[in-house]
Amino acid sequence: MQTYADAIVQSLSSVGCDKAFGISGGNIYHIWKALHHSDIAVYHCRHQSGAAFAAAEYSIQTGKVAAVFVTSGPGITNAITGLRCARADGARIIFIAGLTGEEIDRTGRRVVQETTPKDVEALTGPTVDSALSCYEIIRGELNVGRLQQTLTRIQRDPLGGVLGVFLTAARSKSLISPLQSPRLELHEQIPVPSLSAETLAVCREVAGKLKIMGFVLWIGYGCRSASLLVKQLAERYDLPVLATPRAKGIFPENHLLYFGTTGLGASFRPTIIADPPKGVLLLGSKAAELSSMFIQEEWVNTDFYCVDLETSEVKRNMPKRSTFIEAEISLFLRAVLEVERPGDRIAYPFIPDAIIQPVLAASEGQIHPVTVMSVVQDVAINRNGCLIIADAGNSFCWTAHYLKFPKPGLYRSNLDSYPVGHAVCGVVGMGLTDKHAVAIVGDGAMLMQSEVSTAVKYRSKAIWLVMNDSRYGSCDQVPRMSGDIPPPCGIPYTDFALLARAVGCEGCTVAKGEELREALQEAMVRNGPTVINVIIDPSAVAPPEARGPSLTSENATCSK
């Protein structure tokens, strides 16, 4: 016999889960203990949302299932933003949390951190607006069997998912018979992706349209597993390529056909606005606000073909005249490429690594943010092929606009919830892979949330570049761009290098470009975390292309 906690942990191991992130508590104690006695590495974090962000980024980088464990009540509510981001970005997360009772309705005396199955239902829904894709309340052996089947589905689902697993402390320590190997029933087998006859007809139609001058290929994060096919299609038909910010690097950004990034921090060529495309093939993107800044509304005479595994969200953002195709991106691209045999292939010349020219700061003792990008491009991306993650606000705008990635999988951001602190914590999970990971964050984000102590304990190769200008930069800059004068939003100067050293992390402060270069190079060879406190020029305004009318409205996000 084994406990229910042991059985759940065994189920995690059976789908290749090798890391669990979380914080223990009374109602999750036995799960925590079972994890420690298993072959799953346990990372005890400092905040539940930090654990969820770190787990999500680890899962995205490795493709593995990652576990998050929290206690009932505030343990669950603290993790919700991280879980929503994980679900929106296609991570595979098993969220194990405590219950205080198995009854559907609240009955009896009110207990501390009360959580019931009814609370769990409110967290679950069919879209990414809900934290959980599905859930399982563990009341008996039948629930554990269903859990094993659902785990297998999420492991195989190309969209990933967040599975909630909830049980009481009493249930987790009670005994259960040894588990059988999980097996999907025939009616639950995951279907092999295929294209319908109707979709194949659209593929032939699209192939014919692509021969017409004036078609543009617009790629999103959903193309991340189809980068080679995207490149083949673009080169065969000589198509200009645009990418949403999360899709940076899926098509090489140093390629002659790359026309830039759309959305927040946009860097696309002005001709895209001056001479709108006749047609757009949109692949793997919802084209929501921060991915597009709704540029599609300006292309009033453009034909749109929008392809994704699920199209309910993109339909909200694209013109009604658009054609929507639900299909797996790789299958769709292969079908389009097979419509006709390629002719003579255009030989595109080799393009060297991107170079960003540094910019002088307005005052001595400060670094212009463009110079920060110049150093990151050269040292982290070109020389070391580092993972980069950008936090919300001005930090995101600088990275999306300037940094250029030659291949997929190097750049991360979250544009769905767009939470401050995502990169600050997510970089810890990224740094637990075989590469160093650099988080470009603001001082506001770094003060809001941090898992530096966690990174120290577990030797994550996380590097924080803290863009420190002692203010909430976008809260100050965005209103001014519309002619308003915002209330004071300064932050007392914080020595993040000193804070880092206080928790056992390497830390330094830099105020010159060469100091930053030296500090970053040293961090790249360090087998552990580093915090680099970068004193930036507060007068430097994030790229003007980054701002659309909606960001100067009362709904604007104020973050670093």
C-alpha positions as CSV (number, residue, x, y, z in Angstrom):
1,M,0.0,0.0,0.0
2,Q,1.0,3.6,-0.5
3,T,-0.5,7.0,0.4
4,Y,-2.6,9.1,-2.0
5,A,0.3,11.7,-2.0
6,D,2.7,9.0,-3.1
7,A,0.3,7.8,-5.8
8,I,-0.1,11.4,-7.2
9,V,3.7,11.9,-7.2
10,Q,4.2,8.5,-8.9
11,S,1.7,9.7,-11.6
12,L,3.8,12.8,-12.2
13,S,7.0,10.8,-12.7
14,S,5.2,8.5,-15.2
15,V,4.8,11.5,-17.6
16,G,8.4,12.7,-17.3
17,C,7.9,15.4,-14.7
18,D,11.3,16.0,-13.1
19,K,10.8,19.3,-11.3
20,A,8.3,20.7,-8.8
21,F,8.1,24.3,-7.7
22,G,6.1,25.6,-4.8
23,I,5.7,26.5,-1.1
24,S,4.5,24.0,1.5
25,G,1.7,24.5,4.0
26,G,-0.5,22.6,6.3
27,N,-2.9,21.2,3.7
28,I,-0.2,20.3,1.2
29,Y,2.4,18.9,3.6
30,H,2.1,15.3,2.6
31,I,2.5,16.1,-1.1
32,W,5.6,18.1,-0.3
33,K,7.0,15.2,1.7
34,A,6.2,12.7,-1.0
35,L,7.9,14.9,-3.6
36,H,11.0,15.0,-1.5
37,H,11.1,11.3,-1.3
38,S,10.7,10.9,-5.1
39,D,13.1,11.4,-8.0
40,I,11.5,14.7,-8.7
41,A,13.7,17.7,-7.9
42,V,11.8,20.1,-5.5
43,Y,12.4,23.9,-5.6
44,H,11.0,25.5,-2.5
45,C,10.3,29.1,-3.6
46,R,9.5,32.4,-1.9
47,H,6.1,33.2,-3.3
48,Q,3.4,31.0,-5.0
49,S,3.2,33.2,-8.1
50,G,7.0,33.1,-8.4
51,A,6.8,29.3,-8.3
52,A,4.2,29.2,-11.0
53,F,6.2,31.6,-13.3
54,A,9.4,29.6,-12.8
55,A,7.6,26.3,-13.4
56,A,6.0,27.6,-16.6
57,E,9.2,28.9,-18.1
58,Y,11.0,25.6,-17.3
59,S,8.2,23.7,-19.0
60,I,8.2,25.9,-22.0
61,Q,12.0,25.6,-22.4
62,T,12.1,21.8,-22.0
63,G,8.7,20.7,-23.2
64,K,8.3,18.7,-20.0
65,V,5.4,18.6,-17.5
66,A,6.3,20.7,-14.4
67,A,4.5,20.6,-11.1
68,V,3.5,23.5,-8.8
69,F,2.4,22.7,-5.2
70,V,0.7,25.2,-2.8
71,T,-1.5,25.0,0.2
72,S,-5.2,26.0,0.3
73,G,-6.6,29.5,0.4
74,P,-4.0,32.2,-0.3
75,G,-1.6,29.6,-1.6
76,I,-4.0,29.1,-4.5
77,T,-5.0,32.7,-5.0
78,N,-1.4,33.9,-5.0
79,A,-0.6,31.4,-7.9
80,I,-3.5,32.4,-10.2
81,T,-1.7,35.0,-12.4
82,G,1.3,32.7,-12.9
83,L,-1.1,29.8,-13.9
84,R,-3.0,32.0,-16.3
85,C,0.3,33.0,-18.0
86,A,1.4,29.4,-18.1
87,R,-1.8,28.3,-19.8
88,A,-1.7,31.2,-22.3
89,D,1.9,30.3,-23.3
90,G,1.4,26.6,-23.8
91,A,3.2,25.3,-20.7
92,R,2.3,21.9,-19.3
93,I,1.6,22.4,-15.6
94,I,0.2,20.2,-12.8
95,F,-1.1,22.4,-10.0
96,I,-1.4,20.5,-6.8
97,A,-3.2,22.3,-4.0
98,G,-4.8,21.7,-0.6
99,L,-8.5,21.5,0.2
100,T,-10.0,21.9,3.6
101,G,-13.1,19.8,2.8
102,E,-14.4,17.4,0.1
103,E,-18.0,18.6,0.3
104,I,-19.2,20.7,-2.6
105,D,-20.8,23.4,-0.4
106,R,-19.4,25.0,2.8
107,T,-20.7,23.2,5.8
108,G,-19.8,23.1,9.5
109,R,-17.3,25.4,11.1
110,R,-15.2,27.8,9.1
111,V,-11.5,26.7,9.1
112,V,-8.4,28.7,8.3
113,Q,-7.5,29.0,4.6
114,E,-10.9,27.4,3.7
115,T,-11.1,26.0,0.2
116,T,-13.8,23.7,-1.2
117,P,-14.5,22.0,-4.5
118,K,-16.9,24.9,-5.4
119,D,-13.9,27.3,-5.2
120,V,-12.0,25.1,-7.6
121,E,-14.8,25.1,-10.1
122,A,-14.6,28.9,-10.3
123,L,-10.9,28.7,-11.4
124,T,-11.7,26.4,-14.4
125,G,-12.9,27.1,-17.9
126,P,-12.4,26.4,-21.6
127,T,-10.4,29.5,-22.4
128,V,-7.1,31.0,-21.2
129,D,-9.2,33.5,-19.2
130,S,-9.4,30.8,-16.5
131,A,-6.3,29.6,-14.6
132,L,-7.1,25.9,-15.0
133,S,-7.8,23.9,-18.1
134,C,-9.4,21.1,-16.0
135,Y,-9.2,19.7,-12.5
136,E,-9.5,16.6,-10.5
137,I,-10.8,16.4,-6.9
138,I,-9.1,13.4,-5.2
139,R,-11.7,11.6,-3.2
140,G,-10.9,8.0,-4.1
141,E,-9.0,5.6,-6.3
142,L,-11.2,6.4,-9.3
143,N,-10.0,10.0,-9.2
144,V,-6.4,8.9,-9.2
145,G,-7.0,6.8,-12.3
146,R,-8.7,9.7,-14.1
147,L,-5.7,11.9,-13.1
148,Q,-3.3,9.6,-14.8
149,Q,-5.3,9.7,-18.0
150,T,-5.6,13.5,-17.9
151,L,-1.8,13.8,-17.3
152,T,-1.1,11.8,-20.4
153,R,-3.4,14.0,-22.5
154,I,-1.8,17.2,-21.3
155,Q,1.6,15.8,-21.9
156,R,0.7,15.1,-25.6
157,D,-1.5,18.2,-26.2
158,P,0.3,20.7,-28.5
159,L,-1.5,23.5,-26.6
160,G,-0.3,22.3,-23.3
161,G,-2.6,23.0,-20.3
162,V,-2.9,23.5,-16.6
163,L,-4.4,20.6,-14.7
164,G,-5.5,21.3,-11.1
165,V,-5.3,18.5,-8.5
166,F,-6.9,19.1,-5.2
167,L,-7.1,17.0,-2.0
168,T,-7.4,17.4,1.7
169,A,-4.5,16.7,4.1
170,A,-6.5,13.7,5.5
171,R,-6.9,12.2,2.0
172,S,-3.3,12.8,1.0
173,K,-2.0,10.7,3.9
174,S,-4.6,7.9,3.7
175,L,-3.7,4.6,1.9
176,I,-4.4,3.5,-1.6
177,S,-3.6,0.3,-3.6
178,P,-0.5,0.4,-5.8
179,L,-1.1,2.1,-9.2
180,Q,-1.5,0.4,-12.5
181,S,0.3,1.9,-15.5
182,P,-1.9,4.7,-17.0
183,R,-3.9,3.7,-20.1
184,L,-6.1,5.9,-22.3
185,E,-9.4,4.3,-23.2
186,L,-10.2,4.1,-26.9
187,H,-12.7,6.9,-26.8
188,E,-10.1,9.1,-25.0
189,Q,-7.2,8.5,-27.4
190,I,-5.7,11.8,-28.7
191,P,-6.5,11.9,-32.4
192,V,-3.7,12.1,-35.0
193,P,-3.7,15.6,-36.5
194,S,-5.0,15.8,-40.1
195,L,-6.4,18.3,-42.5
196,S,-10.0,18.1,-43.8
197,A,-10.8,18.2,-47.5
198,E,-12.1,21.7,-47.0
199,T,-8.8,22.9,-45.4
200,L,-6.8,21.3,-48.2
201,A,-8.8,23.3,-50.7
202,V,-8.0,26.5,-48.7
203,C,-4.3,25.4,-48.8
204,R,-4.5,25.3,-52.6
205,E,-6.2,28.7,-52.7
206,V,-3.5,30.2,-50.4
207,A,-0.7,28.8,-52.6
208,G,-2.2,30.5,-55.6
209,K,-2.6,33.8,-53.7
210,L,1.0,33.7,-52.5
211,K,2.2,34.1,-56.1
212,I,0.7,37.5,-56.2
213,M,2.9,40.4,-55.3
214,G,1.9,42.1,-52.1
215,F,1.3,39.2,-49.8
216,V,2.8,39.2,-46.3
217,L,3.5,36.3,-43.9
218,W,2.7,37.3,-40.3
219,I,3.8,34.8,-37.7
220,G,2.9,34.3,-34.1
221,Y,4.0,32.3,-31.1
222,G,2.0,29.3,-32.3
223,C,4.6,28.8,-35.1
224,R,7.4,28.0,-32.7
225,S,7.5,24.3,-33.7
226,A,7.3,25.1,-37.4
227,S,10.2,27.5,-37.9
228,L,11.8,25.6,-40.8
229,L,8.6,25.3,-42.7
230,V,7.9,29.0,-42.2
231,K,11.3,29.8,-43.6
232,Q,10.7,27.4,-46.6
233,L,7.4,29.1,-47.4
234,A,8.8,32.6,-47.1
235,E,11.8,31.9,-49.3
236,R,9.8,30.0,-51.9
237,Y,7.4,32.8,-52.5
238,D,9.7,35.7,-51.6
239,L,7.4,36.8,-48.9
240,P,8.1,39.6,-46.5
241,V,7.8,38.3,-42.9
242,L,6.4,40.1,-39.8
243,A,6.5,38.6,-36.3
244,T,4.6,39.3,-33.2
245,P,6.9,40.0,-30.2
246,R,6.5,36.5,-28.8
247,A,7.4,35.1,-32.2
248,K,10.8,36.8,-32.4
249,G,13.4,34.5,-33.8
250,I,11.0,31.9,-35.3
251,F,12.0,33.4,-38.6
252,P,15.6,34.7,-38.5
253,E,15.5,38.4,-37.7
254,N,18.7,38.9,-39.6
255,H,17.2,37.5,-42.8
256,L,16.6,39.8,-45.8
257,L,12.9,38.9,-45.9
258,Y,12.3,39.9,-42.2
259,F,10.4,43.2,-42.2
260,G,10.2,43.6,-38.4
261,T,8.1,43.1,-35.3
262,T,4.5,44.2,-34.8
263,G,2.6,45.1,-31.6
264,L,4.1,46.7,-28.5
265,G,7.7,47.8,-29.2
266,A,7.1,47.5,-33.0
267,S,10.0,47.7,-35.3
268,F,8.4,47.0,-38.7
269,R,9.4,48.9,-41.8
270,P,7.3,52.1,-42.5
271,T,6.3,50.7,-46.0
272,I,4.0,48.2,-44.2
273,I,1.8,51.2,-43.3
274,A,2.4,53.4,-46.4
275,D,1.8,50.5,-48.8
276,P,-0.6,48.0,-47.1
277,P,-0.3,44.4,-48.2
278,K,-2.9,42.9,-50.6
279,G,-3.0,39.8,-48.5
280,V,-1.8,38.5,-45.1
281,L,-1.3,34.9,-44.1
282,L,-1.5,35.0,-40.3
283,L,-0.1,31.9,-38.6
284,G,-0.4,31.0,-34.9
285,S,-1.4,34.3,-33.4
286,K,-4.5,35.8,-31.8
287,A,-3.4,39.2,-33.1
288,A,-4.5,40.7,-29.8
289,E,-3.6,44.2,-28.7
290,L,0.0,43.8,-27.6
291,S,0.8,41.5,-30.5
292,S,-0.6,43.7,-33.2
293,M,-1.6,47.1,-31.7
294,F,-4.5,46.3,-34.1
295,I,-2.6,47.3,-37.2
296,Q,-4.9,45.0,-39.1
297,E,-7.7,47.6,-38.8
298,E,-5.6,49.9,-40.9
299,W,-5.4,47.4,-43.8
300,V,-9.0,47.9,-45.0
301,N,-8.5,46.3,-48.4
302,T,-6.4,43.4,-47.3
303,D,-7.4,39.7,-47.6
304,F,-6.7,37.8,-44.4
305,Y,-6.1,34.1,-43.9
306,C,-5.8,33.2,-40.2
307,V,-4.5,29.7,-39.3
308,D,-4.3,28.3,-35.8
309,L,-5.3,25.2,-33.8
310,E,-8.1,27.2,-32.2
311,T,-9.6,30.3,-33.7
312,S,-12.2,31.7,-31.3
313,E,-9.8,34.3,-29.9
314,V,-8.3,35.5,-33.3
315,K,-11.9,36.0,-34.6
316,R,-12.3,38.6,-32.0
317,N,-9.4,40.6,-33.3
318,M,-9.5,40.3,-37.1
319,P,-11.8,41.8,-39.7
320,K,-15.0,39.9,-40.2
321,R,-14.1,39.3,-43.9
322,S,-11.1,37.2,-42.8
323,T,-10.9,33.5,-43.6
324,F,-10.3,31.4,-40.5
325,I,-8.7,27.9,-40.7
326,E,-8.4,25.6,-37.7
327,A,-5.4,23.4,-38.4
328,E,-2.1,22.4,-36.9
329,I,0.4,24.9,-38.3
330,S,3.0,22.4,-39.5
331,L,0.4,20.3,-41.4
332,F,-1.0,23.4,-43.0
333,L,2.4,24.7,-44.1
334,R,3.4,21.3,-45.5
335,A,0.1,21.1,-47.5
336,V,0.7,24.6,-49.0
337,L,4.3,23.7,-49.9
338,E,3.1,20.5,-51.6
339,V,0.6,22.3,-53.9
340,E,3.3,22.7,-56.5
341,R,6.9,21.7,-57.0
342,P,9.4,24.5,-56.3
343,G,11.1,26.3,-59.1
344,D,14.6,27.7,-59.0
345,R,15.4,28.5,-55.5
346,I,16.4,32.1,-54.7
347,A,19.8,32.2,-53.0
348,Y,19.6,34.5,-50.0
349,P,23.0,35.7,-48.9
350,F,24.4,35.0,-45.4
351,I,23.6,37.8,-43.0
352,P,26.1,38.4,-40.1
353,D,24.9,38.8,-36.5
354,A,22.9,41.8,-35.7
355,I,24.8,44.8,-34.3
356,I,23.1,47.6,-32.3
357,Q,24.9,50.9,-32.2
358,P,25.2,52.2,-28.7
359,V,23.8,55.6,-27.8
360,L,25.3,58.1,-25.3
361,A,23.3,58.8,-22.1
362,A,22.3,62.4,-21.3
363,S,24.5,62.5,-18.3
364,E,27.7,60.9,-16.9
365,G,27.2,57.9,-14.6
366,Q,24.2,56.5,-16.6
367,I,23.8,54.1,-19.5
368,H,21.3,54.7,-22.3
369,P,18.9,51.8,-22.7
370,V,19.9,51.3,-26.3
371,T,23.5,50.8,-25.1
372,V,22.1,48.1,-22.8
373,M,20.5,46.4,-25.8
374,S,23.7,46.7,-27.7
375,V,25.7,44.8,-25.0
376,V,22.9,42.2,-24.6
377,Q,22.8,41.6,-28.4
378,D,26.6,41.1,-28.7
379,V,27.4,39.3,-25.4
380,A,24.3,37.3,-24.6
381,I,22.7,36.6,-28.0
382,N,25.5,36.7,-30.6
383,R,28.3,35.2,-28.6
384,N,26.5,32.9,-26.1
385,G,23.1,32.1,-27.6
386,C,21.5,33.0,-24.3
387,L,17.9,32.8,-23.3
388,I,16.3,36.2,-22.9
389,I,13.1,37.0,-21.0
390,A,11.6,40.5,-20.8
391,D,9.3,41.9,-18.1
392,A,6.3,44.1,-18.7
393,G,6.7,47.8,-19.4
394,N,9.6,49.8,-20.8
395,S,11.9,46.8,-20.4
396,F,9.7,44.9,-22.8
397,C,9.5,47.8,-25.3
398,W,13.3,48.2,-25.5
399,T,13.9,44.4,-26.1
400,A,11.0,43.9,-28.6
401,H,12.1,46.9,-30.6
402,Y,15.9,46.4,-30.7
403,L,17.0,42.8,-30.0
404,K,17.4,40.5,-33.0
405,F,17.2,36.7,-32.7
406,P,18.6,34.4,-35.3
407,K,16.7,31.3,-34.2
408,P,13.6,30.3,-32.3
409,G,13.4,29.5,-28.6
410,L,15.7,32.3,-27.3
411,Y,13.2,35.0,-26.4
412,R,10.3,34.9,-24.0
413,S,7.7,37.4,-22.8
414,N,4.0,37.2,-21.8
415,L,1.5,39.4,-23.7
416,D,-1.7,37.9,-22.5
417,S,-1.9,39.0,-18.9
418,Y,1.2,41.1,-19.3
419,P,2.1,40.8,-15.6
420,V,4.9,42.7,-13.9
421,G,7.2,40.2,-12.2
422,H,6.8,37.4,-14.8
423,A,10.4,37.7,-16.1
424,V,11.8,38.4,-12.6
425,C,10.6,35.0,-11.4
426,G,10.4,33.1,-14.7
427,V,14.1,33.4,-15.3
428,V,14.8,31.1,-12.3
429,G,13.1,28.2,-14.1
430,M,14.8,29.1,-17.4
431,G,18.2,29.1,-15.6
432,L,17.6,25.5,-14.4
433,T,18.1,24.2,-18.0
434,D,21.6,23.9,-19.5
435,K,21.8,27.5,-20.5
436,H,22.2,30.9,-18.8
437,A,19.1,33.0,-19.0
438,V,19.0,36.8,-18.8
439,A,15.9,38.7,-17.5
440,I,15.7,42.3,-18.6
441,V,13.5,43.9,-15.9
442,G,12.7,47.3,-14.3
443,D,13.5,48.3,-10.8
444,G,9.7,48.4,-10.1
445,A,9.4,44.8,-11.2
446,M,12.4,43.7,-9.2
447,L,11.0,45.3,-6.0
448,M,7.5,43.9,-6.6
449,Q,8.6,40.3,-6.7
450,S,11.8,38.3,-6.7
451,E,13.1,34.7,-6.4
452,V,16.8,35.6,-6.2
453,S,17.0,33.7,-2.9
454,T,15.5,30.6,-4.6
455,A,18.0,30.9,-7.5
456,V,20.9,31.1,-5.0
457,K,19.7,28.0,-3.1
458,Y,19.4,25.9,-6.3
459,R,22.2,27.4,-8.4
460,S,20.0,28.6,-11.2
461,K,22.0,30.2,-14.0
462,A,19.7,33.3,-13.9
463,I,21.0,36.7,-14.6
464,W,19.0,39.8,-13.8
465,L,19.7,43.1,-15.7
466,V,17.8,45.6,-13.6
467,M,17.0,48.7,-15.6
468,N,17.2,51.1,-12.7
469,D,16.0,54.7,-13.2
470,S,14.3,55.0,-9.8
471,R,10.8,55.3,-11.2
472,Y,7.9,53.5,-12.8
473,G,9.1,54.4,-16.2
474,S,6.1,53.7,-18.4
475,C,3.7,55.2,-15.8
476,D,5.6,58.4,-16.2
477,Q,6.2,58.3,-20.0
478,V,2.9,57.0,-21.4
479,P,0.7,59.9,-20.0
480,R,3.3,62.5,-21.2
481,M,3.1,61.2,-24.7
482,S,-0.5,62.3,-24.8
483,G,0.3,65.7,-23.3
484,D,-0.7,64.9,-19.7
485,I,1.4,65.4,-16.6
486,P,1.3,62.3,-14.4
487,P,1.4,62.3,-10.6
488,P,4.8,61.5,-9.1
489,C,5.8,57.9,-9.7
490,G,9.4,57.9,-8.5
491,I,11.0,55.1,-6.5
492,P,13.7,55.6,-3.8
493,Y,17.0,54.5,-5.3
494,T,17.6,50.8,-4.6
495,D,21.0,49.2,-4.6
496,F,20.0,45.8,-6.2
497,A,23.6,44.7,-6.1
498,L,23.6,45.1,-2.3
499,L,20.2,43.3,-2.0
500,A,21.6,40.5,-4.1
501,R,24.6,40.0,-1.9
502,A,22.4,40.1,1.2
503,V,20.8,36.8,0.1
504,G,24.1,35.2,-1.1
505,C,23.9,36.2,-4.8
506,E,26.7,37.8,-6.9
507,G,25.8,41.4,-7.5
508,C,27.3,44.5,-9.1
509,T,26.4,48.0,-10.1
510,V,27.3,49.4,-13.6
511,A,27.0,52.9,-14.9
512,K,29.0,52.6,-18.2
513,G,28.6,50.4,-21.3
514,E,32.0,48.7,-20.8
515,E,31.3,48.0,-17.2
516,L,28.1,46.3,-18.3
517,R,29.9,44.3,-20.9
518,E,32.5,43.1,-18.4
519,A,29.8,42.2,-15.8
520,L,27.7,40.3,-18.3
521,Q,30.7,38.3,-19.6
522,E,31.6,37.3,-16.0
523,A,28.0,36.3,-15.3
524,M,28.0,34.0,-18.4
525,V,30.8,31.8,-17.0
526,R,29.3,31.7,-13.4
527,N,27.6,28.5,-12.3
528,G,24.9,30.4,-10.4
529,P,22.8,33.5,-10.4
530,T,23.9,37.2,-10.8
531,V,22.2,40.5,-10.4
532,I,23.5,43.5,-12.4
533,N,22.2,46.8,-11.2
534,V,22.2,49.0,-14.4
535,I,21.9,52.7,-13.8
536,I,20.0,53.8,-16.9
537,D,19.3,57.3,-18.4
538,P,15.8,58.2,-17.0
539,S,15.3,60.7,-19.9
540,A,15.5,58.0,-22.5
541,V,12.0,57.4,-23.9
542,A,11.0,53.9,-24.9
543,P,10.6,53.5,-28.7
544,P,7.7,55.7,-29.9
545,E,6.5,52.9,-32.1
546,A,5.8,51.0,-29.0
547,R,2.9,53.2,-28.1
548,G,-0.6,53.0,-29.6
549,P,-3.6,55.2,-28.6
550,S,-4.9,52.5,-26.3
551,L,-1.8,52.7,-24.1
552,T,-2.3,56.3,-23.4
553,S,-5.9,55.7,-22.3
554,E,-7.1,55.3,-18.7
555,N,-6.7,51.5,-19.2
556,A,-2.9,51.8,-19.7
557,T,-0.7,49.3,-17.9
558,C,1.7,51.2,-15.6
559,S,4.8,49.2,-15.0
560,K,8.5,49.4,-15.4
